[in-house]
Amino acid sequence: MPKPTVLVTGAGGQLGSVLVSALAKKHGPENICATDVREIHLPLVRTGILDVTDKDAVSTYIKDNGINRIYHLAAILSARGESNPILTWNINTGGWLNILEASRELKVERLFFPSTIGVFGPTTPKKNTPQDTILQPTTVYGISKQIGENWGLYYFNRYGLDVRSLRYPGLISYDTPPGGGTTDYAIDIFHKAVKGESFTCFLREDTELPMMYMDDAVRATLELMEADKEKLSVRTSYNLSAMSFSPRDLFDAIKNRIPEFSITYEPDFRQSIADSWVNSVNDSRAREDWAWKPEYGMEELVNIMLDNL
Ligand SMILES: NC(=O)c1ccc[n+]([C@@H]2O[C@H](COP(=O)([O-])OP(=O)(O)OC[C@H]3O[C@@H](n4cnc5c(N)ncnc54)[C@H](O)[C@@H]3O)[C@@H](O)[C@H]2O)c1
């Protein structure tokens, strides 16, 4: 099978930088086009500027580079999105529609859309949240991703476009900074801990949220994109789960390794976003359809973060 030519949008972000290097390993760096609205520097792969809100630029880029696979990561995340809802809608939903339309017109073979636990809302069952459930998100980010999932399903049903998607939990990595989400505290806390500083947490200590170590998220993404088309029964977005913890749980685990570490809690506007999300997610469909299984729990995560920062 010839190697695909892959476009990654929003490639300079927390997930993109790690995903691009995994894709380069898999398909060869010369076959990866890593783009962002701003200039980015990623080793070996082809890089370029691409604003996903510019439909002509998106179509031209896909055509000129012979793209046949797209990972569409460009977005404004949950917390940052609340400071400019209309811009967030235009980038998250308008950008995705541009990618879908250009992919339909130019017959792109396969697309990946990253969704989120942000699609859940206060009316969603909070524990072991099922795949098919009530989605009434409270943030513009959640609304844009919920609608994005449904646009993906629409293009799949109507035009046969092979759109695949995951609802990521909060993603935790040591080598790339977080991009303005509600789970960012779970990265910031490690930076303070290794510097020997105290941490002020913007969420309440008992706020339990689903989380995932970056390597698991990247592996899940590659596995879903390689899975047999016939095996995929979810064309909105797959629930995906690895671990759940609260700031208190994470603090206790870090304190086990750094006894002098201290924390204070000063919840801000992100508390109400976190309160609207769920505590844990049922990902049995991902496990059944394409054999998903996480490798990292909280203990491994804490050790990796403290050892690598
Ligand atoms: N990080 C997480 O915890 C998490 C959780 C769930 C879902 N996701 C999803 O994964 C994807 C990647 O997330 P991330 O954490 O890397 O986000 P990030 O904020 O770190 O990166 C997003 C990138 O998109 C770029 N971008 C913004 N506007 C653009 C535009 N108009 N055109 C092109 N690029 C543009 C930004 O410059 C940035 O580099 C997003 O779609 C996000 O919703 C992330």
The ligand as an SDF file (V2000), in Angstrom:
LIG
                    3D

 44 48  0  0  0  0  0  0  0  0999 V2000
   -5.5430   19.0730   24.9150 N   0  0  0  0  0  0  0  0  0  0  0  0
   -6.6250   18.4910   25.3970 C   0  0  0  0  0  0  0  0  0  0  0  0
   -6.7110   18.2000   26.5910 O   0  0  0  0  0  0  0  0  0  0  0  0
   -7.7610   18.1510   24.4570 C   0  0  0  0  0  0  0  0  0  0  0  0
   -8.8530   17.4390   24.9630 C   0  0  0  0  0  0  0  0  0  0  0  0
   -9.9160   17.1480   24.1180 C   0  0  0  0  0  0  0  0  0  0  0  0
   -9.8610   17.5180   22.7780 C   0  0  0  0  0  0  0  0  0  0  0  0
   -8.7860   18.2050   22.3050 N   0  0  0  0  0  0  0  0  0  0  0  0
   -8.8140   18.6120   20.8940 C   0  0  0  0  0  0  0  0  0  0  0  0
   -7.6080   18.2640   20.2560 O   0  0  0  0  0  0  0  0  0  0  0  0
   -7.2500   19.2600   19.3000 C   0  0  0  0  0  0  0  0  0  0  0  0
   -5.8460   19.7430   19.5840 C   0  0  0  0  0  0  0  0  0  0  0  0
   -5.8140   20.2740   20.8940 O   0  0  0  0  0  0  0  0  0  0  0  0
   -4.5130   20.9320   21.5190 P   0  0  0  0  0  0  0  0  0  0  0  0
   -4.5420   20.6600   22.9700 O   0  0  0  0  0  0  0  0  0  0  0  0
   -3.3290   20.5790   20.7260 O   0  0  0  0  0  0  0  0  0  0  0  0
   -4.8830   22.4900   21.3320 O   0  0  0  0  0  0  0  0  0  0  0  0
   -3.8660   23.7260   21.2420 P   0  0  0  0  0  0  0  0  0  0  0  0
   -4.6460   24.9300   21.6250 O   0  0  0  0  0  0  0  0  0  0  0  0
   -2.6110   23.4310   21.9740 O   0  0  0  0  0  0  0  0  0  0  0  0
   -3.5550   23.7680   19.6830 O   0  0  0  0  0  0  0  0  0  0  0  0
   -4.4860   24.2050   18.7310 C   0  0  0  0  0  0  0  0  0  0  0  0
   -3.7220   24.7750   17.5700 C   0  0  0  0  0  0  0  0  0  0  0  0
   -4.6750   25.2810   16.6110 O   0  0  0  0  0  0  0  0  0  0  0  0
   -4.1040   26.4350   16.0440 C   0  0  0  0  0  0  0  0  0  0  0  0
   -5.1390   27.2710   15.4180 N   0  0  0  0  0  0  0  0  0  0  0  0
   -5.9780   28.1560   16.0160 C   0  0  0  0  0  0  0  0  0  0  0  0
   -6.7400   28.7660   15.0860 N   0  0  0  0  0  0  0  0  0  0  0  0
   -6.3860   28.2500   13.8860 C   0  0  0  0  0  0  0  0  0  0  0  0
   -6.8090   28.4880   12.5530 C   0  0  0  0  0  0  0  0  0  0  0  0
   -7.7470   29.3920   12.2720 N   0  0  0  0  0  0  0  0  0  0  0  0
   -6.2300   27.7650   11.5620 N   0  0  0  0  0  0  0  0  0  0  0  0
   -5.2690   26.8590   11.8260 C   0  0  0  0  0  0  0  0  0  0  0  0
   -4.8070   26.6110   13.0720 N   0  0  0  0  0  0  0  0  0  0  0  0
   -5.3680   27.2990   14.0890 C   0  0  0  0  0  0  0  0  0  0  0  0
   -3.3780   27.1340   17.1850 C   0  0  0  0  0  0  0  0  0  0  0  0
   -2.3880   28.0290   16.6960 O   0  0  0  0  0  0  0  0  0  0  0  0
   -2.8030   25.9540   17.9510 C   0  0  0  0  0  0  0  0  0  0  0  0
   -1.4710   25.6670   17.5670 O   0  0  0  0  0  0  0  0  0  0  0  0
   -8.2950   20.3700   19.4070 C   0  0  0  0  0  0  0  0  0  0  0  0
   -9.2320   20.2300   18.3900 O   0  0  0  0  0  0  0  0  0  0  0  0
   -8.9320   20.1180   20.7540 C   0  0  0  0  0  0  0  0  0  0  0  0
  -10.2630   20.5440   20.7810 O   0  0  0  0  0  0  0  0  0  0  0  0
   -7.7280   18.5280   23.1170 C   0  0  0  0  0  0  0  0  0  0  0  0
  1  2  1  0
  2  3  2  0
  2  4  1  0
  4  5  1  0
  4 44  2  0
  5  6  2  0
  6  7  1  0
  7  8  2  0
  8  9  1  0
  8 44  1  0
  9 10  1  0
  9 42  1  0
 10 11  1  0
 11 12  1  0
 11 40  1  0
 12 13  1  0
 13 14  1  0
 14 15  2  0
 14 16  1  0
 14 17  1  0
 17 18  1  0
 18 19  2  0
 18 20  1  0
 18 21  1  0
 21 22  1  0
 22 23  1  0
 23 24  1  0
 23 38  1  0
 24 25  1  0
 25 26  1  0
 25 36  1  0
 26 27  1  0
 26 35  1  0
 27 28  2  0
 28 29  1  0
 29 30  1  0
 29 35  2  0
 30 31  1  0
 30 32  2  0
 32 33  1  0
 33 34  2  0
 34 35  1  0
 36 37  1  0
 36 38  1  0
 38 39  1  0
 40 41  1  0
 40 42  1  0
 42 43  1  0
M  CHG  2   8   1  16  -1
M  END
$$$$
